[in-house]
Amino acid sequence: FGLLKKPAKHLHAKIKINPEGKTIFRAGESIFFSFLFFLVMTVSKKCGPPPHVNNADTVEMTKKECNTGERVEYMCFNKYTLDSHPAFSKYLTCQQGEWRGNIKCLSINTLHHIYHAYTL
């Protein structure tokens, strides 16, 4: 917005760690890095392990923690099929510390009965 006429020097600052484990900054840098740390922590909250989904399991081994934007694929158990309506998907996505998405596995027997009820 015209306030900064020169590139910010603190973006390339060298960070040193002292023997007590505390980070040492040059004057003015600690405010920037504290703000940057706060911003990263609020923007990229992590999710715990993927939640249980009825009649399904994850395709790959799951992690204990996932970053925002990571998604996990699920596969329905034998004799179940994924509900393919637009509200459902085979993925859950980590967004700001919460798992988002809808997965629903339907019993093939249930689908068979529904199909026959509509075709009679």
C-alpha distances in whole Angstrom, upper triangle without the diagonal:
4,6,8,10,12,13,14,18,19,18,21,23,27,28,32,34,37,40,39,37,34,31,30,26,25,24,21,21,23,20,18,21,22,19,19,23,23,20,23,26,24,23,26,29,32,35,39,41,42,44,47,48,51,53,51,50,47,47,46,47,44,42,42,38,36,32,29,30,33,36,40,43,46,49,52,55,58,60,56,54,50,49,47,46,42,42,43,42,44,40,39,35,33,30,29,32,34,36,36,38,42,45,48,51,54,58,59,63,61,59,63,64,61,62,65,65,63,65,69
4,6,7,10,12,13,17,18,18,21,23,26,28,32,34,37,40,40,38,34,31,30,26,25,23,20,21,23,21,19,22,24,21,21,25,25,23,25,28,27,26,29,32,35,38,42,44,45,47,50,51,55,57,54,53,50,50,49,49,47,44,44,41,38,34,32,33,36,39,43,46,49,52,55,58,61,63,59,57,53,53,51,50,46,45,46,45,47,43,42,38,37,34,32,35,38,40,39,41,45,48,51,55,58,61,63,66,64,63,66,67,65,65,69,69,67,69,72
4,6,9,11,11,15,16,16,19,21,24,26,29,32,34,37,37,35,32,28,27,23,22,20,17,18,20,18,16,20,21,18,19,23,23,21,24,26,26,25,28,31,34,37,41,44,44,46,50,51,55,57,54,53,50,50,49,49,46,44,43,40,38,34,32,33,36,39,43,46,49,53,55,59,62,63,60,58,54,53,52,51,47,46,47,46,47,44,42,38,36,33,31,34,37,39,39,42,45,48,52,55,58,62,64,67,65,63,67,68,66,66,70,70,68,70,73
4,6,7,8,11,13,13,16,17,21,23,26,29,31,35,35,33,30,26,25,21,19,18,15,16,19,17,15,18,20,18,18,21,22,20,22,26,25,24,27,30,33,36,40,43,43,46,49,50,54,56,53,52,48,49,47,47,45,42,42,38,36,33,31,32,35,38,42,45,48,52,54,58,61,62,59,57,53,53,52,51,47,46,47,46,47,43,41,37,36,33,31,34,37,39,39,42,45,48,52,55,58,61,63,66,64,63,67,68,66,66,70,70,68,70,74
4,7,9,12,14,15,17,18,22,24,28,31,33,37,37,35,32,28,27,23,21,20,17,18,21,20,17,21,23,21,21,25,25,24,26,29,29,28,30,33,36,39,43,45,46,49,52,53,57,59,56,54,51,51,49,50,47,45,45,41,39,35,34,34,37,41,44,47,50,54,57,60,63,65,62,59,56,55,54,53,49,49,49,48,49,45,44,40,38,36,34,37,40,42,42,44,48,51,54,57,60,64,65,69,67,66,69,71,68,69,72,72,70,73,76
4,6,8,11,12,13,15,19,21,25,28,30,34,34,32,29,26,24,20,18,18,16,16,19,19,16,19,22,20,20,23,24,23,24,28,28,27,29,32,35,38,42,44,45,48,51,52,56,58,55,53,50,50,48,48,46,43,43,40,38,34,33,34,36,40,43,46,49,53,56,59,62,64,61,59,55,55,54,53,50,49,49,48,48,45,43,39,38,35,34,36,39,41,42,44,48,50,54,57,60,63,65,68,67,65,69,71,68,69,72,72,71,73,76
4,6,9,9,10,12,16,19,22,25,28,32,32,30,27,23,22,18,17,17,15,14,18,17,14,16,19,18,17,20,22,20,21,25,25,24,26,29,32,35,38,41,42,45,48,49,53,55,52,50,46,46,44,44,42,39,40,36,34,30,30,30,33,36,40,43,46,49,53,56,59,61,58,55,52,52,51,50,47,46,46,45,45,42,40,36,34,32,31,33,36,38,39,41,45,47,51,53,57,60,62,65,64,62,66,68,65,66,70,70,68,70,73
4,6,6,8,10,14,16,19,22,25,28,29,26,23,20,18,15,13,13,11,10,14,13,10,13,16,15,14,17,19,18,19,22,23,22,24,27,29,33,36,39,40,43,46,48,52,53,50,48,45,45,43,43,40,38,37,34,32,29,28,29,32,35,39,42,45,49,52,55,58,60,57,55,51,52,50,50,47,45,46,44,44,41,39,35,33,31,29,31,34,37,37,40,44,46,50,53,56,59,61,64,63,62,65,67,65,65,69,69,68,70,73
4,5,6,7,11,13,16,20,22,26,26,24,22,18,16,13,11,12,11,9,13,14,11,13,16,16,15,18,20,19,20,23,25,24,25,28,30,34,37,39,41,44,47,49,53,55,51,49,46,46,44,43,41,38,38,34,33,30,29,31,33,36,40,43,46,50,53,56,59,61,58,56,53,54,52,52,49,48,48,46,46,42,40,37,34,33,31,33,36,38,39,42,46,48,52,54,58,61,63,66,65,64,67,69,67,67,71,71,70,72,75
4,5,5,9,10,13,16,19,23,23,21,18,14,13,9,9,10,8,6,10,10,8,9,12,13,12,14,17,16,17,20,22,21,22,25,27,31,34,36,38,41,45,46,50,52,49,47,43,44,41,40,38,35,35,31,30,27,27,28,31,34,37,41,44,47,51,53,57,59,56,54,51,52,51,50,47,46,46,44,44,40,38,34,32,30,28,30,33,36,37,40,43,46,49,52,55,59,60,64,62,62,65,67,65,66,69,69,68,70,74
4,6,9,11,14,17,20,24,24,21,19,15,15,12,12,13,12,9,12,12,9,9,13,13,11,13,16,15,15,18,20,19,20,23,25,29,32,34,36,39,42,44,48,49,46,44,40,41,38,38,35,32,32,29,28,24,24,25,27,31,34,38,41,44,48,50,53,56,53,51,48,48,47,47,44,43,43,41,41,37,35,31,29,28,26,28,31,33,34,37,41,43,46,49,52,56,57,61,59,58,62,64,62,62,66,66,65,67,71
4,7,9,13,16,19,23,24,21,19,15,14,12,12,14,13,10,13,15,12,11,15,16,13,16,19,18,18,21,23,22,22,25,27,31,33,35,37,40,44,45,49,51,47,45,41,41,39,38,36,33,33,30,29,26,26,27,29,33,36,39,42,46,49,51,55,57,54,53,49,50,49,50,46,45,45,43,42,39,37,33,31,30,28,30,33,35,36,39,43,45,48,51,54,57,59,62,61,60,64,66,64,64,68,68,67,69,73
4,6,10,13,16,19,20,18,16,12,11,8,8,11,11,8,11,13,11,10,14,15,13,15,18,18,18,21,23,23,23,26,27,31,33,36,38,41,44,46,50,52,49,46,42,43,40,39,37,34,33,30,30,27,27,29,30,34,37,40,44,47,50,53,56,58,56,54,51,52,51,51,48,47,47,45,44,40,38,35,32,31,29,30,34,36,38,41,44,46,50,52,56,59,60,64,63,62,65,67,65,66,70,70,69,71,75
4,7,10,13,16,18,15,14,10,9,8,9,12,13,10,12,15,13,12,15,17,15,16,19,20,19,21,24,24,24,26,27,31,33,35,37,41,44,46,50,52,48,45,42,42,39,38,36,33,33,30,29,27,28,30,31,34,37,40,43,47,50,52,55,58,56,54,51,53,52,52,50,48,48,45,44,41,39,35,33,32,30,31,35,37,38,41,45,46,50,52,56,59,61,64,63,62,66,68,66,67,70,71,70,72,75
4,7,10,13,14,12,10,7,6,6,9,12,13,10,10,13,12,10,13,15,14,14,17,18,18,19,22,23,22,24,25,29,31,33,35,38,42,44,48,50,47,44,40,41,38,36,34,31,30,28,27,25,26,29,29,33,36,39,42,45,49,51,54,57,54,53,50,51,51,51,49,47,46,44,43,39,37,34,31,30,28,29,33,35,37,40,43,45,49,51,54,57,59,62,61,61,64,66,65,66,69,70,69,71,74
4,6,10,11,9,8,6,5,7,10,13,15,12,12,16,15,13,15,18,17,16,20,21,20,21,25,25,25,26,27,31,32,34,37,40,43,46,49,51,48,45,42,42,39,37,35,32,31,29,29,27,29,31,32,35,37,41,44,47,50,52,55,58,56,55,52,54,53,54,51,50,49,46,45,42,39,36,33,33,30,31,35,37,39,42,46,47,51,52,56,59,61,64,63,63,66,68,67,68,71,72,71,73,76
4,7,8,6,6,5,6,9,12,15,17,14,13,17,17,14,15,19,18,16,19,21,20,21,24,25,24,25,26,29,30,32,35,38,42,44,48,50,47,44,41,41,38,36,34,30,29,27,28,26,28,31,31,35,37,40,43,46,49,51,54,57,55,54,52,53,53,54,51,49,48,46,45,41,39,36,33,32,30,30,34,36,38,42,45,46,50,51,55,58,60,63,62,62,65,67,66,67,70,71,70,73,76
4,6,5,6,6,7,11,13,16,18,16,15,18,19,16,17,21,20,19,22,24,23,23,27,28,28,28,29,32,33,35,38,41,44,47,51,52,49,46,44,44,41,39,37,33,32,30,31,30,32,34,35,38,40,43,46,49,52,54,57,60,58,57,55,56,56,57,55,53,51,49,48,44,42,39,36,35,33,32,36,39,41,45,48,49,52,54,58,60,63,66,65,65,68,70,69,70,73,74,74,76,79
4,5,7,10,11,14,17,20,22,20,18,21,22,20,20,24,23,21,24,27,26,25,29,30,29,30,30,33,33,35,38,41,44,47,51,52,50,46,44,45,41,39,37,33,31,30,32,31,33,36,36,39,40,44,46,49,52,54,57,60,58,57,55,57,57,58,56,54,52,50,49,45,43,40,37,37,34,34,37,39,42,46,49,50,53,55,58,61,63,66,65,65,69,70,69,71,74,74,74,77,79
4,6,9,11,14,17,19,21,19,17,20,22,19,18,22,22,20,22,25,24,23,27,29,28,28,28,31,31,33,37,39,42,45,49,51,48,45,43,44,40,38,36,32,30,29,30,29,32,35,35,38,39,43,45,48,51,52,56,59,56,56,54,55,56,56,54,52,51,49,47,44,41,39,35,35,32,31,35,38,41,44,47,48,51,53,57,59,62,64,63,64,67,69,68,69,72,73,73,75,78
4,7,9,13,16,19,20,17,15,18,19,16,16,19,19,17,19,22,21,20,24,25,24,24,25,28,28,30,34,36,39,42,46,48,45,42,39,40,37,35,32,29,27,25,27,26,28,31,31,34,36,39,42,45,48,49,53,55,53,53,50,52,52,53,51,49,47,45,44,40,38,35,32,32,29,28,32,34,37,41,44,45,48,50,54,56,58,61,60,61,64,65,64,66,69,69,69,72,74
4,6,10,13,15,16,14,11,15,16,13,13,17,17,15,17,20,19,19,22,24,23,24,25,28,28,31,34,37,40,43,47,49,46,43,40,42,39,36,34,30,28,26,27,26,28,31,31,35,37,40,43,46,49,50,54,57,54,54,51,52,53,53,51,48,47,46,44,41,38,35,32,31,28,28,32,34,37,40,44,45,48,50,54,57,59,62,61,61,64,66,65,66,70,70,69,72,75
4,7,10,13,13,11,9,12,13,10,11,14,14,13,16,18,17,18,21,22,22,23,24,27,29,31,34,37,40,43,47,49,46,43,40,41,38,36,34,30,28,26,27,25,27,29,30,34,36,39,42,46,48,50,54,56,54,53,50,51,51,52,49,47,46,45,43,40,37,34,31,30,27,27,31,34,36,40,43,45,48,50,54,56,59,62,61,61,64,66,64,66,69,69,69,71,74
4,7,10,11,9,8,12,13,11,12,15,15,15,18,20,20,20,23,25,25,26,27,31,32,35,38,40,44,47,50,52,49,46,44,44,41,40,37,33,32,30,30,28,29,32,33,37,39,43,45,49,52,54,57,60,57,56,53,54,54,55,52,50,49,47,47,43,40,37,34,33,30,30,34,37,39,43,46,48,51,53,57,60,62,65,64,64,67,69,67,69,72,72,72,74,77
4,6,8,6,6,9,10,9,11,14,14,14,17,18,19,20,22,24,24,26,27,31,33,36,38,41,45,47,51,53,50,47,44,45,42,40,38,34,33,31,31,28,29,31,33,37,39,43,46,49,52,54,58,60,58,56,53,54,54,54,51,49,49,47,46,43,40,37,33,32,30,30,34,37,39,42,46,48,51,54,57,60,62,65,64,64,67,69,67,68,72,72,71,74,77
4,6,6,7,10,11,11,13,15,16,17,19,20,21,23,25,26,27,29,31,34,36,39,41,44,48,50,54,56,53,50,47,48,45,44,41,38,37,34,34,31,32,34,36,39,42,46,49,52,55,57,61,63,61,59,56,57,56,56,53,52,51,50,49,45,43,39,36,35,32,33,37,40,41,45,48,50,54,56,60,63,65,68,67,67,70,72,70,71,75,75,74,76,79
4,6,7,9,10,11,13,15,16,17,19,20,22,23,25,26,27,29,32,35,37,40,43,45,49,51,55,57,54,52,49,50,47,46,43,40,38,35,35,32,33,35,37,41,43,47,50,54,56,59,62,65,62,60,57,58,57,57,54,52,52,50,50,46,44,40,37,35,33,34,37,40,42,45,49,51,55,57,61,64,66,69,68,68,71,73,71,72,75,75,74,77,80
4,6,6,7,9,11,12,13,15,16,17,19,21,22,23,25,27,29,33,35,39,41,43,47,49,52,55,52,50,47,48,45,44,41,38,37,34,33,30,30,32,35,38,41,45,48,51,54,57,60,62,59,58,55,55,54,54,51,49,49,48,48,44,41,38,35,33,30,31,35,38,39,42,46,49,52,55,58,62,64,67,65,65,68,70,68,69,73,72,71,74,77
4,5,5,6,8,10,10,12,14,15,16,18,20,21,22,24,26,30,33,36,38,40,44,46,50,52,49,47,44,44,42,41,38,35,34,31,30,27,27,29,31,35,38,42,45,48,51,54,57,59,56,55,52,52,52,51,48,47,47,45,45,41,39,35,32,30,27,29,32,35,37,40,44,46,49,52,56,59,61,64,63,62,66,67,65,66,70,70,69,71,74
4,5,5,6,8,10,10,12,14,15,16,18,20,21,22,25,28,30,33,36,38,42,44,48,50,47,45,42,43,41,39,37,33,32,29,28,26,26,29,31,34,37,41,43,47,50,52,56,58,55,54,51,51,51,51,48,46,46,44,44,40,37,34,30,29,26,27,30,33,35,39,42,44,48,51,54,57,60,62,61,61,64,66,64,65,69,69,68,70,73
4,6,5,6,9,10,11,12,14,15,17,18,20,21,24,28,30,33,35,38,41,43,47,50,47,45,42,43,41,40,37,34,32,29,28,25,25,28,30,34,37,40,43,47,49,52,55,57,54,53,50,50,50,49,46,44,44,43,43,39,36,33,30,27,24,26,29,32,34,37,41,43,47,50,53,56,59,62,60,60,63,65,63,64,67,67,66,69,72
4,5,5,6,9,10,10,12,14,15,16,18,20,23,26,29,32,34,36,40,42,46,48,45,43,40,41,39,38,35,32,31,28,27,23,23,25,28,31,34,38,41,45,47,50,53,56,52,51,48,48,47,47,44,42,42,41,41,37,34,31,28,26,23,25,28,31,32,35,39,42,45,48,51,55,57,60,58,58,61,63,61,62,66,65,64,67,70
4,5,5,6,8,10,10,12,14,15,16,18,20,24,26,29,31,34,38,40,44,46,43,41,38,39,36,35,32,29,28,25,24,21,21,24,26,29,32,36,39,42,45,47,51,53,50,49,46,46,46,46,43,41,41,39,39,35,32,29,26,24,21,23,26,29,31,34,38,40,43,46,50,53,55,58,57,56,60,61,59,60,64,64,63,66,69
4,5,5,6,9,10,11,12,14,15,17,19,23,25,28,30,33,36,39,42,45,42,40,37,39,36,35,32,29,27,24,23,21,21,24,26,29,32,36,38,42,45,47,51,53,50,48,45,46,46,45,42,40,40,39,39,35,32,28,25,23,20,21,25,28,30,33,37,39,42,45,49,52,54,57,56,55,59,60,58,60,63,63,62,65,68
4,5,5,6,9,10,11,12,14,16,19,22,25,28,30,32,36,38,41,44,41,39,37,38,36,35,32,29,27,24,23,20,19,22,25,28,31,34,37,41,44,46,50,52,49,47,44,44,44,43,40,38,38,37,37,33,30,27,24,21,18,20,23,26,28,31,35,37,41,44,47,50,53,56,54,54,57,58,56,58,61,61,60,63,66
4,5,5,6,9,10,10,12,14,17,21,23,26,28,30,34,36,40,42,39,37,34,35,33,32,29,26,25,22,21,17,17,19,22,25,28,32,35,38,41,44,47,49,46,45,42,42,41,41,38,36,36,35,35,31,28,25,22,20,17,19,22,25,26,29,33,36,39,42,45,49,51,54,52,52,55,57,55,56,60,59,59,61,64
4,5,5,6,9,10,11,12,14,18,21,24,26,28,32,34,38,40,37,35,32,34,31,30,27,24,22,19,18,16,16,19,21,24,27,30,33,37,40,42,46,48,45,43,40,41,41,41,38,36,35,34,34,30,27,23,20,19,16,17,20,23,25,28,32,34,38,40,44,47,49,52,51,51,54,55,54,55,59,58,58,60,63
4,6,5,6,9,10,11,14,17,20,23,25,27,31,33,37,39,37,35,32,34,32,31,28,24,23,19,19,16,16,19,21,24,27,30,33,37,39,42,45,47,44,43,40,40,40,39,37,34,34,33,33,29,26,23,19,17,14,15,19,22,24,27,31,33,37,39,43,46,48,51,50,49,53,54,52,54,57,57,56,59,62
4,5,5,6,8,10,14,17,20,23,25,27,30,32,36,38,36,34,31,33,31,30,27,24,23,19,18,15,14,16,19,22,25,29,31,35,38,40,44,46,43,41,38,38,37,37,34,32,32,31,31,27,24,21,18,15,12,14,18,21,22,25,29,31,35,38,41,45,47,50,48,48,51,53,50,52,55,55,54,57,60
4,6,5,6,8,11,15,18,20,22,24,28,30,34,36,33,31,28,29,28,27,24,21,20,16,15,11,11,14,16,19,22,26,29,32,35,38,41,43,40,39,36,36,36,35,33,31,30,29,29,25,22,19,15,14,11,13,16,19,20,24,27,29,33,36,39,42,45,48,46,46,49,51,49,50,54,54,53,55,58
4,6,6,6,9,12,15,18,20,22,26,28,32,34,32,30,27,29,27,26,22,19,18,14,14,11,11,14,16,19,22,25,28,32,34,37,40,42,39,38,35,35,35,35,33,30,30,29,28,24,21,18,15,13,10,11,14,17,19,23,26,28,32,35,38,41,44,46,45,45,48,50,48,49,53,53,52,55,58
4,6,6,10,13,16,19,20,22,26,27,31,34,31,30,27,29,28,27,24,21,20,16,15,12,11,14,16,19,22,25,28,32,34,36,40,42,38,37,34,34,34,33,31,28,28,27,27,24,21,17,14,11,8,10,13,16,18,21,25,27,31,34,37,40,43,45,44,43,47,48,46,48,51,51,50,53,56
4,6,10,12,16,19,20,22,25,27,30,33,30,29,26,28,26,26,23,20,19,16,14,10,8,11,14,17,20,23,26,30,32,35,38,40,37,35,32,32,32,31,28,26,26,25,25,22,19,15,12,9,7,10,12,15,16,19,23,26,29,32,35,39,41,44,42,42,45,47,45,46,49,49,48,51,54
4,6,10,13,16,17,19,23,24,28,30,27,26,23,24,23,22,19,17,16,12,10,7,5,9,11,14,17,21,23,27,30,32,36,38,35,33,30,30,30,30,27,25,25,23,23,19,17,13,10,8,6,8,11,13,15,18,22,24,27,30,34,37,39,42,41,40,44,45,43,44,48,48,47,50,53
4,7,10,13,14,16,20,22,26,28,26,24,22,24,22,21,18,15,14,10,9,7,6,10,11,14,16,20,22,26,28,31,34,36,33,32,29,29,30,30,27,25,24,23,23,19,16,13,9,8,5,5,8,11,13,17,20,22,26,29,32,35,38,40,39,39,42,44,42,43,47,47,46,49,52
4,7,10,11,14,17,20,23,26,23,21,18,20,19,18,14,11,10,6,6,5,6,9,10,12,14,17,19,23,26,28,31,34,31,30,27,28,28,29,27,24,23,21,21,17,14,11,7,8,7,5,8,10,13,16,19,21,24,26,30,33,35,38,37,37,40,42,40,42,45,45,45,47,50
4,7,8,10,14,16,20,22,19,18,15,18,17,15,12,10,8,6,5,6,7,10,9,11,11,15,17,20,22,24,28,30,27,27,24,25,26,26,25,22,20,19,18,15,11,9,6,8,7,4,6,7,10,14,16,18,21,23,27,29,32,35,33,34,37,38,37,39,42,42,42,44,47
4,6,8,12,15,18,20,18,16,14,17,16,14,10,8,6,5,6,9,11,13,12,12,12,15,16,20,21,23,27,29,26,26,24,25,26,27,26,23,22,20,19,16,12,12,9,11,11,8,8,9,12,15,17,18,21,22,26,28,31,34,33,33,36,38,37,39,42,42,42,45,47
4,6,9,12,16,17,15,12,11,14,12,10,7,6,5,5,7,11,12,14,11,11,10,13,13,16,18,20,23,26,23,23,21,23,25,26,25,23,20,18,16,14,11,11,10,13,14,11,10,9,13,15,16,16,19,20,24,26,28,31,30,31,34,35,35,36,39,40,40,42,45
4,7,9,13,14,12,10,8,11,11,10,7,8,8,8,8,11,12,13,11,9,7,10,10,13,15,17,20,23,20,20,18,19,21,22,21,19,16,15,13,10,8,9,9,12,14,11,10,7,10,11,13,12,15,16,20,22,25,28,27,27,30,32,31,33,36,36,36,39,41
4,6,10,12,11,10,10,13,14,13,10,11,11,11,12,15,15,16,14,12,10,12,10,13,14,16,20,21,19,19,17,18,20,21,21,18,16,15,13,11,9,11,11,14,15,12,10,8,10,11,11,11,13,15,18,20,23,25,24,25,28,30,29,31,34,34,34,37,39
4,7,9,8,8,9,13,14,13,11,13,13,15,15,18,19,19,17,14,12,12,10,12,12,13,17,18,16,16,15,17,19,20,21,18,16,15,13,12,11,14,14,17,19,16,14,11,13,13,12,10,11,12,15,17,20,22,22,23,26,27,26,28,31,31,32,35,37
4,6,6,7,9,12,14,15,13,16,16,17,17,20,20,19,17,14,12,11,8,10,9,11,14,15,12,13,12,13,16,17,18,15,12,12,10,11,10,13,15,18,20,18,15,12,12,11,9,7,8,9,12,14,17,19,18,19,22,23,23,25,27,28,28,31,33
4,6,8,11,14,17,17,16,19,20,21,21,24,24,23,21,18,15,14,11,11,9,9,12,13,10,12,11,12,16,17,19,17,14,14,12,14,13,17,19,21,24,21,18,15,16,14,11,9,7,7,9,11,14,16,15,16,19,20,20,22,25,25,26,28,30
4,7,11,13,16,17,17,20,21,23,22,25,25,25,22,19,16,14,10,9,6,6,9,9,7,9,10,12,15,17,19,18,15,14,12,14,15,19,21,24,26,24,21,18,18,16,13,10,8,6,8,9,12,14,13,15,17,19,19,21,23,24,25,27,29
4,7,9,12,13,14,17,18,20,19,22,23,21,19,15,12,10,6,5,4,5,9,11,8,9,9,12,15,17,18,17,13,12,10,11,12,16,18,21,24,22,19,16,16,14,12,9,8,7,10,11,14,16,16,17,19,21,21,23,25,26,27,29,31
4,6,9,10,10,14,15,17,17,20,21,20,17,14,10,9,5,6,7,7,11,14,12,12,12,15,17,19,20,19,15,14,10,11,12,15,17,20,23,21,18,15,16,15,14,11,11,10,14,15,17,20,20,20,23,25,25,26,29,30,31,32,35
4,6,7,7,11,13,14,14,17,18,17,14,11,7,6,4,6,9,10,14,16,14,14,13,16,17,20,20,19,16,13,9,9,10,13,14,18,21,19,17,14,15,14,14,11,13,13,16,18,20,23,23,23,25,28,27,28,31,32,33,34,37
4,7,9,12,15,16,15,18,19,18,14,11,8,6,5,6,9,11,13,17,15,14,14,17,18,21,21,20,17,14,10,10,12,14,16,20,23,21,20,16,17,16,16,13,15,14,18,19,20,23,24,23,26,28,28,29,32,33,33,35,38
4,6,9,13,14,13,16,18,17,13,11,8,8,8,10,13,14,17,20,19,18,17,20,21,24,24,23,20,16,13,12,13,14,16,19,22,20,19,17,18,18,18,16,18,18,21,23,24,27,28,27,30,32,32,32,35,37,37,38,41
4,7,10,12,12,16,18,17,14,13,10,10,11,12,15,16,19,22,21,21,20,23,24,27,26,25,22,19,16,14,14,15,16,20,22,20,19,17,19,19,20,18,20,20,23,24,26,29,29,30,32,34,34,35,38,39,40,41,44
4,7,8,9,12,15,15,11,10,8,10,11,13,16,17,20,23,21,21,20,23,24,26,25,24,21,18,15,13,12,13,13,16,18,16,16,13,16,17,18,17,19,19,23,25,27,30,30,30,33,35,34,35,38,39,40,41,44
4,5,7,10,13,14,11,11,10,13,14,17,20,21,24,27,25,25,23,25,27,28,27,26,23,20,18,15,14,13,12,16,17,14,15,13,17,18,20,19,22,23,26,28,30,33,33,33,36,38,38,39,42,43,43,45,47
4,7,11,14,15,13,13,12,15,16,19,21,22,26,29,27,27,25,27,28,30,29,27,24,22,20,17,15,14,12,15,16,13,14,13,17,19,21,20,23,24,27,29,32,34,34,35,38,39,39,40,43,44,44,46,49
4,7,10,12,10,12,12,15,17,20,23,24,28,30,28,28,25,27,28,29,28,26,23,21,19,16,14,12,10,12,12,10,11,11,15,17,20,20,23,25,28,30,33,36,35,35,38,40,39,41,44,44,44,47,49
4,7,8,6,8,9,13,15,19,22,24,27,30,27,26,24,25,26,27,25,23,21,19,17,14,11,9,7,10,10,9,10,10,13,15,18,18,22,23,27,30,32,35,34,34,37,39,38,39,43,43,43,45,48
4,6,6,9,11,15,18,21,24,27,30,32,30,28,25,27,27,27,25,23,22,20,19,15,12,9,7,8,8,8,10,11,13,15,19,20,24,26,29,32,34,37,36,36,39,41,40,41,44,45,44,46,49
4,6,9,12,15,18,22,24,27,31,33,29,28,25,25,25,25,23,21,20,18,18,14,11,8,5,5,6,7,9,9,11,13,17,19,23,25,29,32,34,37,36,35,38,40,38,39,43,43,43,45,48
4,6,10,13,16,20,23,26,29,31,28,26,23,23,23,23,20,19,18,16,15,12,10,6,6,6,8,10,10,10,10,12,16,17,21,23,27,30,32,35,34,33,37,38,37,37,41,41,40,43,46
4,7,10,13,17,20,23,26,28,25,24,21,22,22,23,21,19,18,15,14,10,9,6,6,8,11,11,11,10,11,12,15,16,20,22,25,28,30,33,33,32,35,37,35,36,40,40,40,42,45
4,7,10,13,17,19,23,25,22,20,17,18,18,19,18,17,14,11,10,6,6,4,6,9,12,12,11,9,9,10,12,13,16,18,22,25,26,30,29,28,31,33,32,33,36,37,36,38,41
4,7,10,13,16,19,22,19,17,15,17,17,19,18,17,14,11,8,5,5,6,8,12,15,14,13,10,10,10,12,11,14,16,19,22,24,27,26,26,29,31,30,31,34,35,35,36,39
4,7,10,13,16,18,16,14,12,14,15,17,16,16,12,9,6,5,7,9,12,15,18,18,16,12,12,11,11,10,13,13,17,19,20,24,24,23,26,28,27,28,31,32,32,33,36
4,7,10,13,15,12,11,9,12,13,16,16,15,12,9,5,6,8,11,14,17,20,19,17,13,13,11,11,8,10,10,13,16,17,20,20,20,23,25,24,25,28,29,29,31,34
4,7,9,12,9,8,8,11,13,16,17,17,13,10,7,9,12,15,18,21,24,23,20,17,16,14,13,9,10,9,12,13,14,18,18,17,20,22,22,23,26,27,27,29,32
4,7,8,6,6,6,10,12,15,17,16,13,11,9,12,14,17,20,23,26,25,22,18,18,15,13,9,8,6,8,9,11,14,14,14,17,19,19,20,23,24,25,26,29
4,6,6,8,9,13,15,18,21,20,16,15,12,15,17,20,23,26,29,27,24,21,21,19,16,13,11,8,10,9,11,13,14,15,17,19,20,21,23,25,26,27,29
4,5,8,11,14,17,20,22,22,19,18,15,18,20,24,26,29,33,31,28,25,24,22,19,16,14,10,11,9,9,12,14,14,15,18,19,19,21,23,25,25,27
4,7,10,13,16,18,22,22,18,18,16,19,22,25,28,31,34,33,29,26,25,22,20,16,13,10,9,6,6,8,10,11,11,14,15,16,18,20,21,22,24
4,7,9,12,15,18,18,15,14,13,16,18,22,25,28,31,29,26,23,22,19,16,12,10,6,5,4,5,8,9,9,11,14,14,15,17,19,20,21,24
4,6,9,12,15,15,12,12,10,14,17,20,23,26,29,28,25,21,20,17,14,11,8,5,5,6,6,10,10,9,12,14,14,14,17,19,19,20,23
4,6,9,11,12,8,8,7,11,13,17,20,23,26,25,22,18,17,13,11,7,6,5,6,9,10,13,13,11,14,16,15,16,19,20,20,22,25
4,6,9,9,6,8,9,12,14,18,21,23,26,26,22,19,16,13,10,7,5,6,6,10,11,14,12,10,14,15,14,14,18,18,18,20,23
4,6,8,6,7,9,12,15,18,21,23,26,26,23,20,17,13,11,9,9,9,10,13,13,16,15,12,15,17,15,15,19,20,18,20,23
4,6,6,8,11,14,15,18,21,22,26,26,23,20,16,13,10,10,10,11,12,15,15,18,16,14,17,18,15,16,19,19,18,20,23
4,5,7,11,13,14,16,19,20,23,24,21,18,15,11,10,11,11,14,15,18,19,22,20,17,21,22,19,19,23,23,21,23,27
4,7,11,12,12,14,17,17,21,21,18,15,12,8,7,9,10,13,14,18,19,22,19,18,22,22,20,21,24,24,22,25,28
4,7,9,10,13,16,17,20,20,17,14,11,7,5,5,7,10,12,15,17,20,18,16,20,21,19,20,23,23,22,25,28
4,5,8,11,14,16,19,20,17,13,11,7,6,5,8,10,13,16,17,21,19,18,21,23,21,22,25,26,25,27,30
4,7,10,14,16,20,19,17,13,12,9,8,6,8,9,13,16,17,20,19,18,21,24,22,23,26,27,26,28,31
4,6,10,13,16,16,13,10,9,7,8,7,11,12,16,19,20,24,23,22,25,27,26,26,30,30,30,32,35
4,7,9,13,12,10,6,5,5,7,8,11,14,17,20,22,26,24,24,27,29,27,28,32,32,32,34,37
4,6,10,10,8,6,5,6,10,11,15,17,21,24,26,29,28,27,31,32,31,32,35,36,35,37,40
4,7,6,6,5,6,9,12,14,18,20,24,27,29,32,31,30,34,35,34,35,39,39,38,41,43
4,6,5,6,7,10,14,16,20,23,26,29,32,34,33,32,36,37,35,37,40,40,39,42,45
4,6,8,10,13,17,19,23,26,29,32,35,37,36,35,39,40,38,40,43,43,42,45,48
4,7,10,13,16,18,22,24,28,31,34,36,35,35,38,39,38,39,43,42,42,45,48
4,6,10,13,15,18,21,24,27,30,33,31,31,35,36,34,36,39,39,38,41,44
4,7,10,11,15,18,21,24,27,29,28,28,31,32,31,32,36,36,35,38,41
4,7,10,13,16,20,23,26,28,26,26,30,31,29,30,34,33,33,36,38
4,7,10,13,16,20,22,25,23,22,26,27,25,27,30,30,29,32,35
4,7,10,13,17,19,21,19,19,23,24,22,23,27,26,26,29,31
4,7,10,13,16,18,17,16,20,21,20,21,25,25,25,27,30
4,6,10,12,15,13,13,17,18,16,18,21,21,21,24,26
4,7,9,12,11,11,14,16,15,16,19,20,21,23,25
4,6,9,7,7,11,12,11,13,16,16,17,19,21
4,5,5,6,9,10,11,12,15,16,17,19,21
4,5,5,6,9,10,10,12,14,16,16,19
4,5,5,6,9,10,11,12,15,16,17
4,5,5,6,9,10,11,13,14,16
4,5,5,6,9,10,11,12,14
4,6,5,6,9,10,11,13
4,5,5,6,9,10,11
4,5,5,6,9,10
4,6,5,6,9
4,5,5,6
4,6,6
4,6
4
